[in-house]
Amino acid sequence: MKSRAFVYQEELMRATGYERQGDLRKWCERNNLPYLEGKEGRLITTVDAINKAVSRDLDDKEGWEIA
């Protein structure tokens, strides 16, 4: 089975509960989740980046800030 590398803005919004792009961007920054911006500022990250951010958060604090 082939694994996915990218996580797109729509998936991040569904996972976090944010509906506005600007709020999602701020959430990514607060949670040290690196992202790239595509056309019209759309956010994209990777599964690896999420895994690294989560494992880093587990070592440093209680966990991610969820909306």
PDB file as gemmi writes it, atoms N, CA and C in Angstrom:
CRYST1    1.000    1.000    1.000  90.00  90.00  90.00 P 1                      
ATOM      1  N   MET A   1       0.836  -1.183   0.000  1.00  0.00           N  
ATOM      2  CA  MET A   1       0.000   0.000   0.000  1.00  0.00           C  
ATOM      3  C   MET A   1       0.879   1.245   0.000  1.00  0.00           C  
ATOM      4  N   LYS A   2       0.589   2.155  -0.882  1.00  0.00           N  
ATOM      5  CA  LYS A   2       1.365   3.385  -1.003  1.00  0.00           C  
ATOM      6  C   LYS A   2       0.924   4.403   0.052  1.00  0.00           C  
ATOM      7  N   SER A   3       1.880   5.000   0.751  1.00  0.00           N  
ATOM      8  CA  SER A   3       1.534   5.997   1.761  1.00  0.00           C  
ATOM      9  C   SER A   3       1.486   7.391   1.132  1.00  0.00           C  
ATOM     10  N   ARG A   4       0.685   8.245   1.712  1.00  0.00           N  
ATOM     11  CA  ARG A   4       0.554   9.617   1.234  1.00  0.00           C  
ATOM     12  C   ARG A   4       1.620  10.481   1.870  1.00  0.00           C  
ATOM     13  N   ALA A   5       2.104  11.443   1.122  1.00  0.00           N  
ATOM     14  CA  ALA A   5       3.127  12.341   1.649  1.00  0.00           C  
ATOM     15  C   ALA A   5       2.533  13.680   2.066  1.00  0.00           C  
ATOM     16  N   PHE A   6       1.540  14.164   1.355  1.00  0.00           N  
ATOM     17  CA  PHE A   6       1.026  15.517   1.577  1.00  0.00           C  
ATOM     18  C   PHE A   6      -0.299  15.517   2.326  1.00  0.00           C  
ATOM     19  N   VAL A   7      -0.486  16.585   3.111  1.00  0.00           N  
ATOM     20  CA  VAL A   7      -1.753  16.829   3.797  1.00  0.00           C  
ATOM     21  C   VAL A   7      -2.192  18.220   3.362  1.00  0.00           C  
ATOM     22  N   TYR A   8      -3.375  18.281   2.782  1.00  0.00           N  
ATOM     23  CA  TYR A   8      -3.860  19.521   2.189  1.00  0.00           C  
ATOM     24  C   TYR A   8      -4.716  20.317   3.158  1.00  0.00           C  
ATOM     25  N   GLN A   9      -4.899  21.586   2.823  1.00  0.00           N  
ATOM     26  CA  GLN A   9      -5.609  22.525   3.681  1.00  0.00           C  
ATOM     27  C   GLN A   9      -6.966  21.995   4.140  1.00  0.00           C  
ATOM     28  N   GLU A  10      -7.728  21.408   3.245  1.00  0.00           N  
ATOM     29  CA  GLU A  10      -9.066  20.918   3.607  1.00  0.00           C  
ATOM     30  C   GLU A  10      -8.987  19.860   4.710  1.00  0.00           C  
ATOM     31  N   GLU A  11      -7.979  19.008   4.625  1.00  0.00           N  
ATOM     32  CA  GLU A  11      -7.805  17.983   5.648  1.00  0.00           C  
ATOM     33  C   GLU A  11      -7.376  18.594   6.978  1.00  0.00           C  
ATOM     34  N   LEU A  12      -6.503  19.582   6.918  1.00  0.00           N  
ATOM     35  CA  LEU A  12      -6.082  20.267   8.145  1.00  0.00           C  
ATOM     36  C   LEU A  12      -7.252  20.986   8.793  1.00  0.00           C  
ATOM     37  N   MET A  13      -8.094  21.610   7.978  1.00  0.00           N  
ATOM     38  CA  MET A  13      -9.265  22.308   8.516  1.00  0.00           C  
ATOM     39  C   MET A  13     -10.230  21.326   9.176  1.00  0.00           C  
ATOM     40  N   ARG A  14     -10.443  20.192   8.537  1.00  0.00           N  
ATOM     41  CA  ARG A  14     -11.323  19.178   9.116  1.00  0.00           C  
ATOM     42  C   ARG A  14     -10.765  18.663  10.434  1.00  0.00           C  
ATOM     43  N   ALA A  15      -9.472  18.439  10.485  1.00  0.00           N  
ATOM     44  CA  ALA A  15      -8.843  17.888  11.685  1.00  0.00           C  
ATOM     45  C   ALA A  15      -8.816  18.875  12.850  1.00  0.00           C  
ATOM     46  N   THR A  16      -8.640  20.160  12.548  1.00  0.00           N  
ATOM     47  CA  THR A  16      -8.497  21.153  13.612  1.00  0.00           C  
ATOM     48  C   THR A  16      -9.794  21.867  13.958  1.00  0.00           C  
ATOM     49  N   GLY A  17     -10.744  21.871  13.039  1.00  0.00           N  
ATOM     50  CA  GLY A  17     -12.002  22.583  13.267  1.00  0.00           C  
ATOM     51  C   GLY A  17     -11.980  24.018  12.784  1.00  0.00           C  
ATOM     52  N   TYR A  18     -10.851  24.478  12.286  1.00  0.00           N  
ATOM     53  CA  TYR A  18     -10.780  25.846  11.761  1.00  0.00           C  
ATOM     54  C   TYR A  18     -11.417  25.909  10.385  1.00  0.00           C  
ATOM     55  N   GLU A  19     -12.109  27.008  10.126  1.00  0.00           N  
ATOM     56  CA  GLU A  19     -12.778  27.199   8.844  1.00  0.00           C  
ATOM     57  C   GLU A  19     -12.126  28.272   7.990  1.00  0.00           C  
ATOM     58  N   ARG A  20     -11.348  29.146   8.622  1.00  0.00           N  
ATOM     59  CA  ARG A  20     -10.697  30.228   7.875  1.00  0.00           C  
ATOM     60  C   ARG A  20      -9.209  29.952   7.725  1.00  0.00           C  
ATOM     61  N   GLN A  21      -8.726  30.234   6.535  1.00  0.00           N  
ATOM     62  CA  GLN A  21      -7.328  29.977   6.200  1.00  0.00           C  
ATOM     63  C   GLN A  21      -6.373  30.699   7.155  1.00  0.00           C  
ATOM     64  N   GLY A  22      -6.663  31.943   7.466  1.00  0.00           N  
ATOM     65  CA  GLY A  22      -5.794  32.705   8.361  1.00  0.00           C  
ATOM     66  C   GLY A  22      -5.718  32.098   9.751  1.00  0.00           C  
ATOM     67  N   ASP A  23      -6.847  31.611  10.248  1.00  0.00           N  
ATOM     68  CA  ASP A  23      -6.853  30.962  11.564  1.00  0.00           C  
ATOM     69  C   ASP A  23      -6.055  29.664  11.537  1.00  0.00           C  
ATOM     70  N   LEU A  24      -6.173  28.921  10.449  1.00  0.00           N  
ATOM     71  CA  LEU A  24      -5.410  27.681  10.308  1.00  0.00           C  
ATOM     72  C   LEU A  24      -3.914  27.973  10.258  1.00  0.00           C  
ATOM     73  N   ARG A  25      -3.535  29.004   9.532  1.00  0.00           N  
ATOM     74  CA  ARG A  25      -2.124  29.395   9.446  1.00  0.00           C  
ATOM     75  C   ARG A  25      -1.580  29.723  10.838  1.00  0.00           C  
ATOM     76  N   LYS A  26      -2.323  30.487  11.615  1.00  0.00           N  
ATOM     77  CA  LYS A  26      -1.898  30.841  12.975  1.00  0.00           C  
ATOM     78  C   LYS A  26      -1.773  29.602  13.850  1.00  0.00           C  
ATOM     79  N   TRP A  27      -2.710  28.676  13.693  1.00  0.00           N  
ATOM     80  CA  TRP A  27      -2.668  27.441  14.466  1.00  0.00           C  
ATOM     81  C   TRP A  27      -1.405  26.650  14.132  1.00  0.00           C  
ATOM     82  N   CYS A  28      -1.091  26.551  12.845  1.00  0.00           N  
ATOM     83  CA  CYS A  28       0.128  25.847  12.428  1.00  0.00           C  
ATOM     84  C   CYS A  28       1.357  26.489  13.056  1.00  0.00           C  
ATOM     85  N   GLU A  29       1.405  27.795  13.038  1.00  0.00           N  
ATOM     86  CA  GLU A  29       2.553  28.507  13.601  1.00  0.00           C  
ATOM     87  C   GLU A  29       2.648  28.311  15.112  1.00  0.00           C  
ATOM     88  N   ARG A  30       1.524  28.378  15.809  1.00  0.00           N  
ATOM     89  CA  ARG A  30       1.529  28.168  17.272  1.00  0.00           C  
ATOM     90  C   ARG A  30       1.984  26.767  17.641  1.00  0.00           C  
ATOM     91  N   ASN A  31       1.693  25.817  16.772  1.00  0.00           N  
ATOM     92  CA  ASN A  31       2.015  24.422  17.043  1.00  0.00           C  
ATOM     93  C   ASN A  31       3.274  23.941  16.322  1.00  0.00           C  
ATOM     94  N   ASN A  32       4.051  24.899  15.814  1.00  0.00           N  
ATOM     95  CA  ASN A  32       5.331  24.595  15.157  1.00  0.00           C  
ATOM     96  C   ASN A  32       5.193  23.570  14.035  1.00  0.00           C  
ATOM     97  N   LEU A  33       4.110  23.689  13.279  1.00  0.00           N  
ATOM     98  CA  LEU A  33       3.877  22.798  12.151  1.00  0.00           C  
ATOM     99  C   LEU A  33       4.283  23.524  10.873  1.00  0.00           C  
ATOM    100  N   PRO A  34       5.379  23.121  10.260  1.00  0.00           N  
ATOM    101  CA  PRO A  34       5.806  23.795   9.031  1.00  0.00           C  
ATOM    102  C   PRO A  34       4.832  23.518   7.893  1.00  0.00           C  
ATOM    103  N   TYR A  35       4.678  24.511   7.030  1.00  0.00           N  
ATOM    104  CA  TYR A  35       3.774  24.373   5.892  1.00  0.00           C  
ATOM    105  C   TYR A  35       4.307  25.181   4.723  1.00  0.00           C  
ATOM    106  N   LEU A  36       3.802  24.868   3.563  1.00  0.00           N  
ATOM    107  CA  LEU A  36       4.064  25.642   2.356  1.00  0.00           C  
ATOM    108  C   LEU A  36       2.759  26.279   1.926  1.00  0.00           C  
ATOM    109  N   GLU A  37       2.873  27.359   1.176  1.00  0.00           N  
ATOM    110  CA  GLU A  37       1.688  28.011   0.649  1.00  0.00           C  
ATOM    111  C   GLU A  37       1.624  27.798  -0.851  1.00  0.00           C  
ATOM    112  N   GLY A  38       0.485  27.324  -1.313  1.00  0.00           N  
ATOM    113  CA  GLY A  38       0.260  27.130  -2.729  1.00  0.00           C  
ATOM    114  C   GLY A  38      -0.495  28.315  -3.319  1.00  0.00           C  
ATOM    115  N   LYS A  39      -1.126  28.069  -4.432  1.00  0.00           N  
ATOM    116  CA  LYS A  39      -1.913  29.087  -5.113  1.00  0.00           C  
ATOM    117  C   LYS A  39      -2.974  29.631  -4.161  1.00  0.00           C  
ATOM    118  N   GLU A  40      -3.145  30.939  -4.189  1.00  0.00           N  
ATOM    119  CA  GLU A  40      -4.103  31.642  -3.331  1.00  0.00           C  
ATOM    120  C   GLU A  40      -3.831  31.420  -1.851  1.00  0.00           C  
ATOM    121  N   GLY A  41      -2.565  31.128  -1.506  1.00  0.00           N  
ATOM    122  CA  GLY A  41      -2.179  30.984  -0.108  1.00  0.00           C  
ATOM    123  C   GLY A  41      -2.621  29.693   0.551  1.00  0.00           C  
ATOM    124  N   ARG A  42      -3.079  28.740  -0.237  1.00  0.00           N  
ATOM    125  CA  ARG A  42      -3.562  27.475   0.322  1.00  0.00           C  
ATOM    126  C   ARG A  42      -2.414  26.739   1.005  1.00  0.00           C  
ATOM    127  N   LEU A  43      -2.702  26.196   2.185  1.00  0.00           N  
ATOM    128  CA  LEU A  43      -1.679  25.545   2.998  1.00  0.00           C  
ATOM    129  C   LEU A  43      -1.529  24.074   2.639  1.00  0.00           C  
ATOM    130  N   ILE A  44      -0.296  23.617   2.691  1.00  0.00           N  
ATOM    131  CA  ILE A  44       0.022  22.206   2.492  1.00  0.00           C  
ATOM    132  C   ILE A  44       1.178  21.855   3.425  1.00  0.00           C  
ATOM    133  N   THR A  45       1.110  20.674   3.994  1.00  0.00           N  
ATOM    134  CA  THR A  45       2.197  20.178   4.832  1.00  0.00           C  
ATOM    135  C   THR A  45       2.402  18.710   4.495  1.00  0.00           C  
ATOM    136  N   THR A  46       3.216  18.044   5.259  1.00  0.00           N  
ATOM    137  CA  THR A  46       3.467  16.626   5.007  1.00  0.00           C  
ATOM    138  C   THR A  46       3.100  15.802   6.231  1.00  0.00           C  
ATOM    139  N   VAL A  47       2.875  14.534   6.007  1.00  0.00           N  
ATOM    140  CA  VAL A  47       2.617  13.613   7.111  1.00  0.00           C  
ATOM    141  C   VAL A  47       3.830  13.595   8.041  1.00  0.00           C  
ATOM    142  N   ASP A  48       5.023  13.607   7.495  1.00  0.00           N  
ATOM    143  CA  ASP A  48       6.239  13.617   8.320  1.00  0.00           C  
ATOM    144  C   ASP A  48       6.312  14.856   9.204  1.00  0.00           C  
ATOM    145  N   ALA A  49       5.950  16.015   8.652  1.00  0.00           N  
ATOM    146  CA  ALA A  49       5.983  17.253   9.445  1.00  0.00           C  
ATOM    147  C   ALA A  49       4.998  17.174  10.611  1.00  0.00           C  
ATOM    148  N   ILE A  50       3.835  16.608  10.364  1.00  0.00           N  
ATOM    149  CA  ILE A  50       2.846  16.454  11.438  1.00  0.00           C  
ATOM    150  C   ILE A  50       3.378  15.498  12.495  1.00  0.00           C  
ATOM    151  N   ASN A  51       3.924  14.377  12.063  1.00  0.00           N  
ATOM    152  CA  ASN A  51       4.464  13.410  13.029  1.00  0.00           C  
ATOM    153  C   ASN A  51       5.571  14.023  13.873  1.00  0.00           C  
ATOM    154  N   LYS A  52       6.454  14.788  13.264  1.00  0.00           N  
ATOM    155  CA  LYS A  52       7.531  15.440  14.013  1.00  0.00           C  
ATOM    156  C   LYS A  52       6.985  16.462  14.991  1.00  0.00           C  
ATOM    157  N   ALA A  53       6.006  17.253  14.563  1.00  0.00           N  
ATOM    158  CA  ALA A  53       5.414  18.264  15.448  1.00  0.00           C  
ATOM    159  C   ALA A  53       4.711  17.608  16.623  1.00  0.00           C  
ATOM    160  N   VAL A  54       4.002  16.536  16.379  1.00  0.00           N  
ATOM    161  CA  VAL A  54       3.297  15.834  17.459  1.00  0.00           C  
ATOM    162  C   VAL A  54       4.291  15.234  18.441  1.00  0.00           C  
ATOM    163  N   SER A  55       5.310  14.558  17.951  1.00  0.00           N  
ATOM    164  CA  SER A  55       6.277  13.930  18.863  1.00  0.00           C  
ATOM    165  C   SER A  55       7.048  14.981  19.639  1.00  0.00           C  
ATOM    166  N   ARG A  56       7.343  16.114  19.013  1.00  0.00           N  
ATOM    167  CA  ARG A  56       8.023  17.211  19.703  1.00  0.00           C  
ATOM    168  C   ARG A  56       7.112  17.761  20.792  1.00  0.00           C  
ATOM    169  N   ASP A  57       5.819  17.931  20.486  1.00  0.00           N  
ATOM    170  CA  ASP A  57       4.872  18.438  21.472  1.00  0.00           C  
ATOM    171  C   ASP A  57       4.708  17.482  22.643  1.00  0.00           C  
ATOM    172  N   LEU A  58       4.720  16.196  22.387  1.00  0.00           N  
ATOM    173  CA  LEU A  58       4.574  15.234  23.473  1.00  0.00           C  
ATOM    174  C   LEU A  58       5.742  15.323  24.437  1.00  0.00           C  
ATOM    175  N   ASP A  59       6.910  15.672  23.941  1.00  0.00           N  
ATOM    176  CA  ASP A  59       8.074  15.830  24.804  1.00  0.00           C  
ATOM    177  C   ASP A  59       8.055  17.155  25.556  1.00  0.00           C  
ATOM    178  N   ASP A  60       7.493  18.210  24.928  1.00  0.00           N  
ATOM    179  CA  ASP A  60       7.592  19.552  25.468  1.00  0.00           C  
ATOM    180  C   ASP A  60       6.397  20.022  26.279  1.00  0.00           C  
ATOM    181  N   LYS A  61       5.197  19.541  25.961  1.00  0.00           N  
ATOM    182  CA  LYS A  61       4.015  20.056  26.633  1.00  0.00           C  
ATOM    183  C   LYS A  61       2.874  19.060  26.538  1.00  0.00           C  
ATOM    184  N   GLU A  62       1.722  19.457  26.959  1.00  0.00           N  
ATOM    185  CA  GLU A  62       0.566  18.575  27.005  1.00  0.00           C  
ATOM    186  C   GLU A  62       0.113  18.081  25.641  1.00  0.00           C  
ATOM    187  N   GLY A  63       0.273  18.845  24.608  1.00  0.00           N  
ATOM    188  CA  GLY A  63      -0.194  18.450  23.289  1.00  0.00           C  
ATOM    189  C   GLY A  63      -0.594  19.651  22.474  1.00  0.00           C  
ATOM    190  N   TRP A  64      -1.140  19.390  21.338  1.00  0.00           N  
ATOM    191  CA  TRP A  64      -1.519  20.476  20.436  1.00  0.00           C  
ATOM    192  C   TRP A  64      -2.709  21.252  20.962  1.00  0.00           C  
ATOM    193  N   GLU A  65      -2.742  22.500  20.577  1.00  0.00           N  
ATOM    194  CA  GLU A  65      -3.896  23.336  20.881  1.00  0.00           C  
ATOM    195  C   GLU A  65      -4.929  23.097  19.788  1.00  0.00           C  
ATOM    196  N   ILE A  66      -6.038  22.521  20.156  1.00  0.00           N  
ATOM    197  CA  ILE A  66      -7.116  22.244  19.201  1.00  0.00           C  
ATOM    198  C   ILE A  66      -8.215  23.262  19.392  1.00  0.00           C  
ATOM    199  N   ALA A  67      -8.761  23.730  18.268  1.00  0.00           N  
ATOM    200  CA  ALA A  67      -9.817  24.753  18.304  1.00  0.00           C  
ATOM    201  C   ALA A  67     -11.037  24.247  19.046  1.00  0.00           C  
TER     202      ALA A  67                                                      
END                                                                             
